[in-house]
């Protein structure tokens, strides 16, 4: 049992599943723990505490969480096992019965982890602590660095939309955020740590500031005004919250990258209505056209879900035809998974799992065509590339401002720097463009 009053030099291991928001939150939890004396366990070292931050977006995500818990329990059999995140909020009792688990913390409890560890009694069965989701009001800004170069800044949490296929509002609560001033302070922490690129992330970031009279556009303008050599990317934003004013602002911004990620989910109004989405496909099409008319070079990534209840073969075909007409760069395809407590389960017409997989394959092929066309349209053009810290063989990898993956011969002095380059043809694996002149 860990000393309840002294954490000095106790080793902690972290494992994070799911979205970039989870990684940002794990980073914030990790800082709290290291500030109190914990040190991160290195590979091969036995940890005193293991913290698993879980995802629950699909049944597959739940299964991966259970597998991760079991693996960490084998690797660190004497550690206090703490499980938090969306799966922990939704099914705390289920998780508490998994072998090795000592403590389960919900969405509102995760940032008070030290208090719970101090009071834990490992001789007793696992305990779980969650707050009713409608009682969660707090927001904790957090930021994490991935294993490359960019940082992920959590600017918002929760969602008020209750789409029929989604459990996120039950796992994360209502939409909430900090003030612009507090959010900018967090960004400066990353900048002082060496950040050259920061991705603004959240569950529904377009809802930023709705509780205090601020707006996401106000926040983006504040980031643009930061006097530092850093660039920002906007992560997934709902099409109905992607305002024309925001698009117009990005056109002339030097810090906000021409890169958009917009969830479509379905290319037919019939299925969008079944999903209880807050827009029609005509609005989505208008947003894409506006972006491309002002920024032909902009990267547009699009989320699509296949195989939801009520999506007939005819509706799927119509969705594919619509998506094919869009001037977008890439698809992120998700296969529908039934989630307990969601309204979509009320729809009788179901799509067999084999058919869901087939539809996913079709859209993945369409995505490959889109990304190839987008990349090849930029060959011989010149763009700024931020070179990342990772090395692939003898190659250095980076991304242009409009999110084209680029590689060049490895040069350590280039890491975490921005270089203007002329884009060449595909590399051998056809996974990135090359630099024309090195």
C-alpha positions in Angstrom: 0.0 0.0 0.0 1.4 3.4 -1.0 2.3 5.9 1.8 -0.7 8.1 2.2 1.4 11.2 3.0 4.5 11.0 0.9 4.6 10.5 -2.9 8.2 11.3 -3.3 9.9 9.1 -5.9 6.9 6.8 -6.2 6.7 5.6 -9.8 3.6 6.0 -11.9 2.8 4.6 -15.3 0.2 6.1 -17.6 -1.8 4.5 -20.5 -4.2 6.5 -22.6 -6.8 5.3 -25.1 -9.0 7.3 -27.4 -9.0 10.9 -28.5 -6.4 13.7 -28.3 -8.6 15.2 -25.6 -7.8 12.2 -23.4 -4.1 12.6 -24.0 -4.3 16.3 -23.0 -6.1 15.3 -19.8 -3.6 12.5 -19.0 -0.9 15.1 -19.3 -2.6 17.4 -16.8 -3.1 14.5 -14.4 0.5 13.5 -14.8 1.7 17.0 -14.0 -0.4 17.1 -10.8 1.2 13.8 -9.8 4.8 14.7 -10.7 4.4 18.1 -8.9 3.6 16.0 -5.7 6.8 13.9 -6.1 5.8 11.1 -8.4 8.2 10.1 -11.2 7.2 8.4 -14.4 8.2 4.8 -14.6 10.5 4.0 -17.4 10.1 1.0 -19.7 10.8 -2.1 -17.7 10.4 -0.5 -14.3 7.7 -1.6 -11.9 5.2 1.2 -11.1 3.6 1.9 -7.7 0.6 3.4 -9.4 -0.9 2.8 -12.9 -3.4 5.3 -14.4 -5.5 4.2 -17.3 -7.5 6.9 -19.1 -10.2 5.2 -21.1 -12.4 5.7 -24.2 -15.9 4.3 -24.7 -16.9 5.5 -28.2 -17.6 2.0 -29.4 -17.8 -1.6 -28.1 -14.3 -2.1 -29.6 -13.0 0.8 -27.5 -14.5 -0.8 -24.3 -12.8 -4.1 -25.2 -9.4 -2.4 -25.8 -9.7 -0.7 -22.4 -10.3 -4.0 -20.6 -7.3 -5.5 -22.5 -5.1 -2.6 -21.5 -6.1 -3.0 -17.8 -5.3 -6.7 -17.8 -1.9 -6.1 -19.6 -0.9 -3.4 -17.1 -2.0 -5.6 -14.2 0.4 -8.3 -15.5 3.2 -5.9 -16.0 2.8 -4.1 -12.6 1.1 -6.7 -10.3 1.8 -4.7 -7.1 0.7 -1.3 -8.4 -2.4 0.6 -7.4 -4.6 0.4 -10.6 -6.6 3.6 -11.2 -9.1 3.7 -14.1 -10.7 6.9 -15.3 -12.1 8.4 -18.6 -15.3 7.9 -20.5 -15.6 4.1 -19.9 -15.1 4.7 -16.2 -17.9 7.3 -16.1 -20.3 5.2 -18.0 -19.6 1.7 -16.5 -17.8 2.2 -13.2 -19.2 -0.9 -11.5 -18.3 -3.1 -14.4 -14.7 -1.8 -14.4 -14.4 -2.2 -10.6 -14.9 -5.9 -11.0 -11.9 -6.4 -13.4 -9.0 -8.2 -11.8 -6.3 -5.8 -10.6 -8.5 -2.6 -10.5 -8.3 -0.7 -7.2 -10.0 2.6 -8.0 -12.4 3.9 -10.7 -12.8 7.7 -11.1 -15.4 9.4 -13.2 -15.2 12.6 -15.3 -15.4 15.0 -12.3 -13.1 13.0 -10.1 -10.1 12.3 -12.3 -8.3 15.6 -11.5 -8.6 14.9 -7.8 -6.7 11.6 -8.2 -4.2 12.4 -5.5 -6.9 12.7 -2.8 -8.3 9.3 -3.7 -4.9 7.6 -3.8 -4.1 9.0 -0.3 -7.2 7.4 1.1 -7.2 4.1 -0.7 -7.1 0.8 1.1 -5.9 -1.8 -1.2 -7.0 -4.6 1.2 -10.6 -3.7 0.4 -12.5 -4.4 -2.9 -12.1 -1.8 -5.7 -14.1 1.4 -5.1 -15.7 3.6 -7.7 -16.5 7.3 -7.5 -18.5 9.2 -10.1 -20.6 12.3 -10.2 -24.0 12.4 -11.9 -23.3 13.7 -15.3 -25.8 16.6 -15.0 -23.9 17.8 -11.9 -20.5 18.2 -13.7 -19.8 21.9 -14.1 -16.1 22.2 -13.7 -13.7 22.6 -16.6 -9.9 22.0 -16.3 -7.8 23.3 -19.2 -5.0 20.9 -20.1 -2.3 20.5 -22.7 -0.2 17.6 -23.9 2.6 17.0 -26.3 2.5 14.0 -28.6 5.5 12.0 -29.5 6.2 14.2 -32.5 6.3 18.0 -32.2 2.7 19.3 -31.9 0.8 20.0 -28.7 -2.9 19.4 -28.0 -4.7 22.1 -26.0 -8.0 21.2 -24.5 -10.2 24.3 -24.9 -13.6 22.8 -24.3 -15.3 19.7 -22.9 -18.8 18.1 -23.0 -21.6 18.3 -25.5 -25.2 19.4 -25.5 -26.2 17.8 -28.8 -27.3 14.2 -27.8 -27.0 12.7 -31.3 -28.9 9.4 -31.3 -25.8 7.2 -31.8 -23.5 8.9 -29.3 -22.7 8.4 -25.6 -20.4 11.3 -25.2 -22.9 13.6 -23.4 -23.4 10.8 -20.9 -19.7 10.4 -20.4 -18.5 14.0 -20.4 -21.5 16.1 -19.5 -22.7 19.5 -20.7 -20.6 21.8 -22.8 -18.2 23.9 -20.8 -15.0 25.8 -21.2 -12.6 28.2 -19.4 -12.3 31.9 -20.3 -10.2 33.1 -23.2 -7.7 34.6 -20.8 -7.2 31.2 -18.9 -7.0 29.3 -22.2 -4.4 31.7 -23.6 -2.3 31.3 -20.4 -2.3 27.5 -21.0 -1.2 28.0 -24.6 1.7 30.1 -23.3 2.9 27.3 -21.1 3.2 25.1 -24.2 5.0 27.9 -26.1 7.5 28.3 -23.3 8.0 24.6 -23.4 9.0 24.8 -27.0 5.7 24.3 -28.9 5.8 25.4 -32.5 2.3 24.0 -33.3 -0.8 23.7 -31.1 -4.0 21.9 -32.0 -7.1 23.3 -30.4 -9.1 20.3 -29.2 -12.3 19.5 -27.3 -15.6 17.6 -27.7 -17.5 20.4 -29.4 -15.1 23.2 -29.7 -17.4 25.5 -31.6 -19.5 25.8 -28.4 -16.6 27.5 -26.7 -17.6 30.4 -24.4 -21.4 29.8 -24.6 -21.7 30.1 -20.8 -19.8 33.4 -20.4 -20.6 35.4 -23.5 -17.4 34.7 -25.3 -17.2 32.8 -28.6 -14.9 30.4 -30.4 -14.2 33.1 -33.0 -13.1 35.4 -30.2 -10.7 32.6 -29.0 -9.3 32.1 -32.4 -8.6 35.8 -32.8 -6.9 35.8 -29.4 -4.6 32.9 -30.5 -3.9 34.8 -33.8 -2.7 37.8 -31.8 -0.1 35.8 -29.8 3.3 37.4 -30.4 5.3 34.2 -30.8 6.5 31.9 -33.6 3.8 29.3 -33.2 1.0 28.0 -35.4 -2.4 26.7 -34.5 -4.8 24.1 -36.0 -8.5 23.9 -35.4 -9.6 20.3 -34.6 -13.0 18.9 -35.4 -15.7 21.5 -35.5 -19.4 21.0 -36.2 -20.5 22.4 -39.6 -23.3 24.4 -38.1 -20.8 26.1 -35.8 -18.2 26.7 -38.5 -19.3 30.2 -39.2 -18.6 32.2 -42.3 -16.9 34.8 -40.1 -14.5 32.1 -38.8 -13.7 30.9 -42.3 -13.1 34.5 -43.5 -10.7 35.1 -40.5 -8.6 32.0 -41.3 -8.2 33.2 -44.9 -6.0 36.1 -43.7 -4.5 34.6 -40.6 -0.8 33.8 -40.5 -1.1 31.6 -37.4 -4.3 29.7 -37.9 -3.6 26.9 -40.5 -5.7 26.3 -43.6 -6.8 23.0 -42.2 -10.4 22.0 -41.3 -11.9 18.9 -39.9 -15.7 18.8 -40.2 -17.9 15.9 -39.2 -20.5 15.1 -41.9 -21.5 11.6 -40.5 -23.9 11.0 -43.4 -24.4 12.4 -46.9 -28.2 12.1 -46.9 -30.6 14.3 -45.0 -32.7 11.2 -44.1 -29.9 9.7 -42.1 -28.8 13.0 -40.7 -32.3 13.4 -39.3 -32.2 9.9 -37.8 -29.0 10.9 -36.2 -30.5 14.1 -34.9 -27.7 16.1 -36.4 -28.2 19.9 -36.5 -27.7 20.6 -40.2 -28.6 19.3 -43.6 -26.1 18.2 -46.2 -26.8 21.4 -48.2 -25.2 23.5 -45.4 -22.2 21.1 -45.3 -21.8 21.5 -49.0 -21.9 25.3 -48.7 -19.2 25.3 -46.0 -16.9 23.2 -48.2 -17.5 25.4 -51.2 -16.8 28.6 -49.2 -13.6 27.2 -47.8 -12.3 26.1 -51.2 -13.4 29.3 -53.0 -11.3 31.3 -50.6 -8.5 28.8 -49.8 -8.2 26.3 -52.7 -5.1 24.8 -51.0 -7.0 24.1 -47.7 -7.1 20.6 -46.3 -10.6 19.4 -45.3 -10.9 16.2 -43.4 -14.4 14.7 -42.9 -15.9 12.2 -40.4 -18.5 9.7 -41.7 -20.3 6.9 -39.9 -21.5 3.9 -41.9 -24.1 1.2 -41.0 -26.3 3.1 -38.6 -29.8 1.8 -38.0 -32.1 3.1 -40.7 -29.3 3.5 -43.3 -30.6 1.4 -46.2 -28.5 0.3 -49.1 -30.1 3.1 -51.2 -29.3 5.7 -48.7 -25.7 4.6 -48.3 -25.3 4.8 -52.1 -26.8 8.3 -52.2 -24.4 9.3 -49.3 -21.4 8.0 -51.3 -22.5 9.9 -54.4 -22.8 13.1 -52.4 -19.4 12.7 -50.7 -17.8 11.9 -54.0 -18.9 15.4 -55.3 -17.3 17.2 -52.4 -13.9 18.9 -52.8 -12.5 17.4 -49.7 -9.1 15.9 -48.8 -9.7 12.8 -46.7 -12.4 10.8 -44.9 -12.3 9.4 -41.4 -14.6 6.4 -41.6 -16.3 5.0 -38.5 -18.3 1.8 -38.4 -21.5 2.2 -36.3 -21.6 0.3 -33.0 -24.6 0.0 -30.8 -24.3 1.9 -27.5 -26.6 1.3 -24.5 -28.8 4.2 -23.6 -28.8 5.8 -27.0 -31.9 6.7 -29.0 -30.8 5.0 -32.1 -31.6 1.7 -30.5 -35.2 2.6 -30.9 -34.9 2.3 -34.7 -35.9 -1.2 -35.8 -34.2 -1.4 -39.2 -30.7 -2.7 -38.5 -27.6 -3.1 -40.7 -25.8 -6.5 -40.5 -22.2 -6.2 -39.2 -20.9 -7.7 -42.5 -22.6 -5.0 -44.5 -21.3 -2.3 -42.2 -17.7 -3.5 -42.8 -18.4 -3.6 -46.6 -19.6 0.0 -46.5 -16.6 1.0 -44.5 -14.3 -0.5 -47.1 -16.0 1.4 -49.9 -15.6 4.7 -48.2 -11.9 4.0 -47.3 -11.3 3.5 -51.0 -13.0 6.7 -51.8 -10.9 8.4 -49.1 -7.7 7.0 -50.7 -8.7 8.6 -54.0 -9.4 11.9 -52.3 -6.1 12.1 -50.5 -4.1 11.1 -53.6 -5.8 13.8 -55.7 -5.2 16.4 -53.0 -1.5 15.6 -52.6 -0.8 15.4 -56.3 -2.5 18.8 -56.9 0.3 20.4 -54.7 3.4 18.8 -56.3 5.9 21.5 -57.3 4.3 24.1 -55.0 6.1 25.7 -52.1 4.9 25.5 -48.5 6.2 25.9 -45.0 6.9 22.5 -43.3 7.3 22.0 -39.6 9.7 19.1 -39.2 8.9 16.7 -36.4 11.1 14.9 -33.9 10.4 11.4 -35.1 12.8 9.7 -37.6 11.7 7.1 -40.1 14.8 5.3 -41.3 17.1 8.0 -42.7 14.1 10.3 -43.3 12.7 13.3 -41.4 9.0 13.8 -41.4 6.9 16.9 -41.2 3.6 18.6 -42.3 2.9 21.6 -44.4 0.6 24.3 -43.1 -2.2 22.6 -45.1 -1.4 19.2 -43.6 0.4 17.5 -46.3 2.9 14.9 -45.0 6.4 15.5 -46.3 9.7 13.8 -45.8 13.4 14.7 -46.4 16.8 13.3 -45.5 17.3 13.3 -41.8 18.9 16.4 -40.4 18.8 16.8 -36.6 19.1 20.6 -36.8 15.8 20.8 -38.7 13.8 19.2 -35.9 11.0 21.5 -34.5 11.8 24.2 -37.1 9.8 25.5 -40.0 11.3 25.4 -43.5 10.0 26.6 -46.8 10.2 23.7 -49.3 9.2 22.9 -52.8 7.1 19.7 -52.8 8.3 16.8 -55.0 6.6 13.6 -56.0 5.5 10.7 -53.8 8.0 8.7 -51.7 8.4 5.0 -52.5 5.7 3.9 -50.1 3.3 6.6 -51.5 2.7 7.8 -47.9 4.2 11.3 -48.2 5.6 13.8 -50.7 9.3 14.4 -51.0 11.2 17.7 -50.9 12.2 18.5 -54.5 15.6 20.1 -53.7 17.5 19.2 -50.5 
